[in-house]
Amino acid sequence: MTHQTDHRALLRLLNVEKPIFQAPMAGVSTPALAAAVSNAGGLGALGVGAMNAAGARKVIKETQALTSKPFNVNVFCHRPAAADAAVERQWLTWLAPQFEQFGAAPPATLSEIYTSFVEDPAMLAVFVEEKPAVVSFHFGLPPAEVIAELKKAGIKLLASATNLHEAQQVAAAGVDAIVAQGIEAGGHRGIFESDAADDHLGTFALTRLLVRQFDLPVIAAGGIMDGAGIAAALALGAQAALLGTAFVACPETSIDEGYRRALLGEAARRTTLTRAISGRVARSMVNRFTELGEKAGAPQAPVYPIAYDAGKALHAAGKTKGEFGYGAQWAGQAAALARHLPAAELFAQLESELKDSIGQLQQFVG
């Protein structure tokens, strides 16, 4: 099947001018970042998966005060965690020596630090009341009645997929567009079932498969850092490109100095997939925590987000002694292309590069 002859359908649907979208990035994005991207004509985004309803309402209102343009609010739809005391105890025992080097002790117990949107009626109520233009889903989909309520409120919906099977579920759910998350992407894999086999499809392959298979607009995500990458995604039939790591080094983000230093230095040349930090597979720059997770004899990490409770505690302990290498330093495979620019300047650069790249491509076809 070949679809999608109207390449600007998604931009019209979302009332966005330019096909440059900022990834939501929970723990990294801020109202200032989202507003800067939206004000420049793209689609800015907030990641509220790590917040409660009150926290989400606060950042939505702050963003609405900074822009009248549409922006995206992203939630996590993971299967709620099933605690396993034995696994958690073994993990904490194994991490204890790492805490000790910073004069700290591991937490006595771990908890499920984030509520999944699949069972968070308070978050749904915030969305229905505040009516952000766009809501997006990661790690799966909420129940059909939740999707119906969001649509009734006039909210447009996006959902990430890492393979054809997940994309079929997104299409069947009545979502407005599919985010094709390639294996190159930084941060958490959007795979629906954490323990399912991962096809490891790259952004190019996945984008093309979804464009050919579905009537829904496709947004390409993963490893896209500049205008040439955006042009490539559009050439493959995506109607927009979603950039995360490209924006992480912007001064508007909430990252700590160690993360920013790593992203703008040698560390950005090597990324890896790890479960150790959060309990779910995510792409990070190689750091002390990812190396710890690959050590021989490492026990099974607790499930997401219970493992993250331990990971955040270890990072906090390290930071007190000036060690940032236990942080969640999420980054995509092309992280070494990151630029330290204010978001509006970076957006203008991306636009300029996109135009140049399209011009270069036209030379090849006469």
N, C-alpha and C positions, 0 to 999 in steps of 0.2 A: 504494500500500500504506500502511496505517496500523497502526503497531505501538506497543509500549511503553506499555501501560496501567498497568503496575506501575512507578510513578515512583521508588520507593526501591530497586529491584532492585540498582542499582550500589552504593549505600551498604551494603546488606546483604552483597553479594559481597565488598566490600573491608573490611568490618567497620569502617566509618567512620560517625559519627553525623550529620555536617552536610555539606551540598552545596557547601562552600567549600574549594577545592583551591588550593594554592600552586604556581605554576609552578616548574620545577626550576632554571632560570637558572644555567648553568655560569659560574663566575667571580664569582657574586653570592651564591648561596645558601650557607648554612653549617649545620652540625649544630644550632646554637642556633636558627636560624630554622625549620628543618624540625621540630624537636621542639616549639617553641612552638605552631606551627599544629596539629600532630598532637595535642598535649596539650589544645588547645582544642576538639577534636572534629572538626577538618577533616583534610585529607590534606596533610601537609608533604612537602617534596621536596628531594632533592639532585641537582645537575647534575654528573655525573662524566665528561662527554664530553671534558673537557680534562685529565683525569687518567690516570695509568697505573693498573694493577691495585692496586699497593701503596697509592697515594694514595686510591683508592676504598675499599679495605678499611678504611683508617684512619678516614675520615669516616663510613662505615657504622657502625663500632664506636662511634665517638663519639656518633652519633645514638642508637644503641641504648641507650647509657648514660644518655641524657637523656629517653627516652620508651619506654614499653612498647607504645605505639600503632603502628598501621601507618604507614609512610611510603613514598614513591615514590623510586626511583633511576633517573635518566634517562641514556641513552647516545645517541651520534650514530651513525647507520647510513649515512653518506654513502659514495658511491663513492670508494675510495681514490684519492688524487691522482696525476695523471700530470704529472710535472715537465716544464717547457718552459724550457730555459736561456735562450733568446733573449727570451721574454716576461719572465722574471724579471729578466734583466739590464737590459732597457729600463725596467722598473718601478723598479728600484733607482736607475738613472740619473736618472729623473724625480723621485724622492723626495729625491735628494741635497741640493738646495738647502734643503729643509725641515730635514734633519738639521743642515746647516751653520749655520742660524740659532741652533742650540743648542750650537754648538761640537762637534758629533758627526759621525761618518761612518756611512753606512748599512752594514748587514751585508755582508760580502764575498759570501756566498751565502745562499740561503734553503732551509729544509727543511720537510718535512711534520711539523708539531709535534704533531699528535694522531693516534693510531691509531684508525681506524674500528672500531666494534664488530663489523662484518661479518668482520673478520679479527683478532680479539683473544681467543684462547682463554684467556688469563690472566684477563681481565676476567670472562668467562663462569664460570671456575672460582671466582672470588671470590663471584659471585652464588649459585652452587649451594651453596657452603660457608656463606656468611653468611645466606642466605635472607631478604633484605628482602621485605616483604609484597608490594610492587609494583615492577615494572621497566617503564619506558616507553621508547619509541623515537622518535627525531626524524630527519628526512631520509630516511626509508625504513624498511625492515624487514631484520632479519638472516635468514640462511638458515633453512629449515624445521626442520633438525635442531637448531639453537640454540633456536628457539622451543619445540620439543618437550622439550628438556632443562630449560629454565626452568619449563615447566608441570609436568614430572615432579617438580621440586623444590618444587611447591606455590606458586609465585610467580604472582601475577595480572599480566596484561600490558595495557598501554595503548599506543597509537600515534597520532601526529598525522597528520592529512590536511588538505590545503588545497582539495581538490576531490572530486568523486564518483568519479573513476577511482582516485585514491589510496585513498579509503575502501573501494572494492570490493576492493582488494588487501589492506587491513587486515582486512576481514571474512573474506576467503578464507584468510588466514594463521592464523586461530584465535585472534586477539587478543581480550581480554575487553571492551574498550570503545574507542571512537574519540574522539580529541581533535580537535574541529573548530576548526582555527586560521584565524581570519579575517585579512584583510589589515590590520586595525587593530592586530594584535599587535606588541608590541615584540620586539626580538631577531631571530634568524634565522627566515626563512620555512622552514617544514618541508617545502617542495616536494621531491619525491623526486629529480627530475633537475634539477640546478642550471641547466642551459641549456634546460630545457623551457619552453614557453609557460605563463604564469601566468594563471589565470582571474581573479585578484584578487577572489575572492568575500569579501564582508563576513561578519562573525561571525553576524549574524542570518540572512542568506540561506543560508549554509552549514549552520548548525545545523539550520534547518528542513528543508533538502533531505535531510540525513543522517537526521534523525529519521523522516521519511516513507519513506525508501528502505530502511533497514536495521533488522534486529531488535536489533542491538547497542546498548547504552546509548551516548549521546553526551554528551561533556563540552564545553561551549562555552568558547572561549578567544579573547581579542583585544579590547582596549579596555574591559574590564570593571574598574571601579575602586571601585565602592561597592555597597551593598545593592540599590539600584534596578536596577543593571546585572545583578546576580545574579538578581533577581526576573524581569527581562525574559528572561534565558536560560532559566530554569525554565519560564516561560510558553510559550516556544517548543518545549518538550519535552525540553530538555537535562536530564540527571539530576544535573549538578553544573556549577559554573562554575570555571574555572581562571584565577587572577589572578596576574600576574607583576609588572608595573610598580607595582601598588598596594602591593606588599611591598618594593620596592627601597629606599625611603627608610628602612625600619626600621633601628634601630641594630644589629640582629643581622646585617645583611648585611656582606659583605667589600668593598664599594665604596670608592673613594678619595674624599677630601673634594671634589674637583672635580666628580665625577659627582653626588654628593649635592647640592652647591650648585646645579648646573645643573637637576637634577630639581625642586628646591624653588623655583626662580626663573623668570625670564622665558623661559629656553631651553626649558622644558617645553611652551611653547605651539606649538612647531613641530617636527614630526618628518618624516623623509624616509626613503625606501628607498635603500640604498647597497650597492655591492659593494666599495668602495675599502678598507674597513677589514679585511675578512677574506677577500674573494674569493667570498663567497656573499651573496645579497641578504638584508639585515637592516634592520630599522627602528630608527633612531637619532634622538636629538635632533639638530637641525641644529647642527653644530660645525665647527671648522676642517678636520677630516678629510673630513666629508661634502661640504663646499664644494670642497675640493681635488679630490675625485672627480668633481665636475660641471664642472670647468674645461675650457674648449675646449682640445683637443689632448691631453687626458689619455689615456695609452695604456691598452691592455687590462690589467686587473689579473690577476696569476697566479691559479690556481685555489685554492679552499679546501682545506686550511688553510694552504697555502704563503704566500699573501698576508698571512695573519694574523701570520706570523713577522716580516714587515717592519712591519706595523701596530703590533705590540706594542713593537718596537724604537723606532719613532718616538715612540710615547706615552711610553716610558721616558725618551727623550732630552728631550722637552718638559717632563716632570715635574721633571727636575733643575733647570730654570729657572723653575718655578712655572707652566708652561703645561699645562693639563689638556685642552685642546680637541682633542687628537689621540687621545683615548681612545675605547673602544667604549662610548659612552653610550647603550646600548639603552633604548628607551622606546616604549610604545604611544601611539596617537593621543590618548588622553584623559589623557596624562601630567600635565597641569596640575592634575588632581584629586588628585595624590599627597599623602599626609599623613606627617609625620614623627612616627610613634608606635611604641612597642614593639609587636612582633608580636601579643602576647596582647591588648593594648588595641585594636589595629586590628581584630583578629578579632572582638572583642566589639562594636565599632562596626558592623562589616559585618553581624553577626547582627541587631543592633537595627534597622539600616536595612532589612534584608531583611524583617523582620516588619512594619515601618511601611509598606513598599512594597506588601506583599501586602494589608495592611489597606486601603490607598488603592484598590487595584485592585478589591477587593470592593465598594467603594462605587459603582463604575461599573456593576456588574452586579446591584445590589440585594441 
